[in-house]
Amino acid sequence: MLAKTNKIIKRVAIFGDADAKKTDQHFVDAYNTAKILAENGYIIVNGGGPGIMLAATLGAKAGGGRVETVIIDPKKKPKNYEGFNKENHELADKEYKTKNYPDRLNKLIEVGDAFVIFNGGVGTLSEVGLTWQMAKFEYGDKEHEPLIFFGDELGELVETLIEKLNYDPIEKKVYQTVYTPEQVLETIKNRKGTEEKGSDGWVGKLMKWFN
């Protein structure tokens, strides 16, 4: 569970699947999350690409908010790199250009004050790893930047990682799993997590197990 942080949160970075389509549930969830955050005055940050990144930009704009993207200079992007989208580029209020993928990753974490993670692939995994480690380093000053995992699938994956790998006590205090855009907003506003488990609570989880 996310321990209380004193971090002032102005910019929320959203990470996730670059291949998500507009009809996919995690695209819709990211859109609605960015929209409610923008309506409440938060600046939305993303990697400037398609999928969840585009969902974040579209949602923020629907909520009347501001968008900042962090991209690799198109002239220097590597092969098989999916992190640039023309529509996202044109809608962004501010764009940070970096030289390569590690620089882009570091800049995303530098700009963001909190991080909302949706289902994704290897790129999302790299973002999660670095943000989690940096949050641990910042924990001693109670200025850790929250990691917020969205949805049952990610929540179960995180719990499995913690169970199977050697996570220390601090690493377990810098993240929260949520199941709705409203819970994302509540977590960021309160700057701490809750004990809530699952989108249906414990009863729902038990019912799914028995079925």
C-alpha positions in Angstrom: 0.0 0.0 0.0 1.2 3.5 -0.8 2.5 5.2 2.3 1.8 8.9 2.7 4.1 11.1 0.6 4.8 14.8 1.0 5.5 15.2 -2.7 3.7 18.0 -4.4 1.9 16.5 -7.4 1.3 18.7 -10.4 2.2 16.4 -13.3 0.9 12.8 -13.7 2.7 10.6 -16.2 0.7 7.8 -17.8 2.4 4.7 -19.1 1.1 1.7 -21.0 0.5 -0.3 -24.1 1.5 1.5 -27.4 -0.6 -1.0 -29.3 -3.9 -0.3 -27.5 -6.8 0.5 -29.8 -9.5 3.0 -29.0 -12.0 0.2 -28.5 -9.8 -1.6 -25.9 -10.8 -1.3 -22.3 -7.4 -0.2 -21.1 -7.5 2.6 -23.7 -10.9 3.7 -22.4 -9.7 3.5 -18.8 -6.6 5.6 -19.6 -8.7 8.2 -21.5 -11.1 8.5 -18.6 -8.3 8.6 -16.0 -6.5 11.4 -17.9 -9.8 13.3 -18.3 -10.7 13.3 -14.6 -7.2 14.3 -13.6 -7.2 17.1 -16.1 -10.6 18.3 -14.9 -9.0 18.5 -11.4 -6.0 20.6 -12.6 -3.3 18.0 -13.1 -1.0 18.2 -16.1 -0.8 14.9 -18.1 2.6 13.6 -19.2 3.2 10.7 -21.6 5.7 9.4 -24.1 4.1 11.0 -27.2 3.2 7.7 -28.9 0.1 5.8 -29.8 -2.1 3.5 -27.7 -2.3 4.4 -24.0 -0.1 7.5 -24.6 -2.6 8.8 -27.1 -5.5 7.9 -24.8 -3.9 10.0 -22.1 -3.6 13.0 -24.4 -7.1 12.7 -25.8 -8.5 12.3 -22.3 -6.6 15.3 -20.9 -7.8 17.5 -23.8 -11.4 16.3 -23.3 -11.0 17.4 -19.7 -9.7 20.9 -20.7 -6.2 20.1 -19.5 -2.6 20.5 -20.5 -0.4 17.8 -22.0 3.4 17.4 -22.0 5.1 14.7 -24.0 8.6 13.3 -24.0 9.8 11.9 -27.3 13.0 10.7 -29.0 14.0 13.1 -31.7 12.3 11.5 -34.8 15.6 11.8 -36.7 17.3 9.6 -34.1 14.6 7.1 -33.2 15.7 3.4 -33.2 14.2 0.7 -35.4 11.0 -0.9 -34.1 10.4 2.1 -31.9 6.7 2.8 -31.5 6.8 5.9 -29.3 5.8 8.6 -31.7 2.3 9.5 -32.9 1.4 12.4 -35.2 -1.9 13.1 -33.5 -0.4 13.1 -30.0 2.5 15.3 -31.3 0.0 17.9 -32.6 -2.1 18.0 -29.5 0.7 18.4 -27.0 1.1 21.8 -25.3 4.8 21.1 -24.6 7.2 18.6 -26.1 10.6 17.5 -24.7 13.0 16.0 -27.3 15.6 13.5 -26.2 18.5 11.8 -28.0 17.8 8.2 -27.2 15.5 5.8 -25.2 17.4 6.0 -21.9 17.3 9.8 -22.1 13.6 9.7 -22.8 12.9 7.4 -19.9 14.9 9.5 -17.5 13.1 12.7 -18.7 9.7 11.1 -18.2 10.6 10.3 -14.7 12.1 13.7 -14.1 9.0 15.5 -15.4 6.4 13.3 -13.7 5.4 13.7 -10.0 3.2 10.5 -10.0 2.9 7.6 -12.4 -0.2 5.7 -13.5 0.6 2.4 -15.2 -1.8 0.5 -17.5 -1.2 -2.9 -19.1 1.7 -2.7 -21.5 4.8 -4.5 -22.8 8.6 -4.3 -22.4 8.7 -0.5 -22.7 6.2 -0.2 -19.9 8.2 -2.7 -17.9 11.3 -0.5 -18.2 9.4 2.5 -17.1 8.0 0.7 -14.1 11.4 -0.6 -13.0 13.0 2.8 -12.9 10.1 4.6 -11.4 9.9 2.0 -8.6 13.6 2.2 -7.9 13.6 6.0 -7.8 10.5 6.0 -5.5 12.5 3.8 -3.1 15.4 6.2 -3.1 13.1 9.1 -2.3 11.2 7.4 0.4 13.5 8.4 3.3 12.5 12.0 2.8 8.9 11.1 2.4 9.0 12.7 -1.1 8.5 9.5 -3.0 6.6 9.7 -6.3 3.6 7.3 -6.2 3.3 4.4 -8.6 -0.3 3.6 -9.3 -1.1 0.3 -11.0 -4.5 0.2 -12.8 -6.7 -2.9 -12.9 -7.0 -6.4 -11.7 -4.5 -7.9 -14.1 -1.7 -5.5 -13.1 -2.7 -5.8 -9.5 -2.3 -9.5 -9.5 1.0 -9.3 -11.4 2.4 -6.9 -8.9 1.3 -9.1 -6.0 2.9 -12.1 -7.7 6.2 -10.2 -8.2 6.3 -9.2 -4.6 5.5 -12.7 -3.4 8.1 -14.4 -5.7 10.9 -11.9 -5.7 12.9 -10.3 -2.8 11.1 -7.0 -2.4 12.1 -5.1 0.7 9.6 -3.3 3.0 10.2 0.1 1.5 9.5 -1.2 -2.0 6.1 -2.3 -0.8 5.2 1.2 0.4 5.6 3.3 -2.7 2.8 1.8 -4.9 -1.0 1.4 -4.9 -3.3 -0.7 -7.1 -6.6 0.9 -8.2 -9.5 -0.1 -10.3 -11.3 3.1 -11.4 -10.3 6.6 -12.6 -11.9 8.0 -9.5 -9.6 5.9 -7.3 -6.6 7.2 -9.3 -7.8 10.8 -8.5 -8.4 10.0 -4.8 -5.0 8.4 -4.4 -3.2 11.4 -6.0 -5.2 14.0 -4.1 -4.7 12.2 -0.8 -1.1 11.3 -1.6 -1.5 7.9 0.1 -3.1 4.6 -0.6 -6.0 2.6 0.9 -6.5 -1.0 1.9 -9.1 -1.7 -0.8 -8.6 -5.0 -2.6 -9.9 -5.6 -6.1 -12.6 -4.0 -8.2 -15.2 -6.1 -6.5 -13.6 -6.3 -3.0 -12.9 -9.5 -1.2 -16.4 -10.9 -1.7 -16.1 -10.5 -5.5 -12.7 -12.2 -5.5 -14.1 -15.1 -3.6 -17.1 -15.4 -5.9 -14.7 -15.5 -8.9 -12.6 -18.1 -7.2 -15.6 -20.4 -6.5 -16.9 -20.0 -10.0 
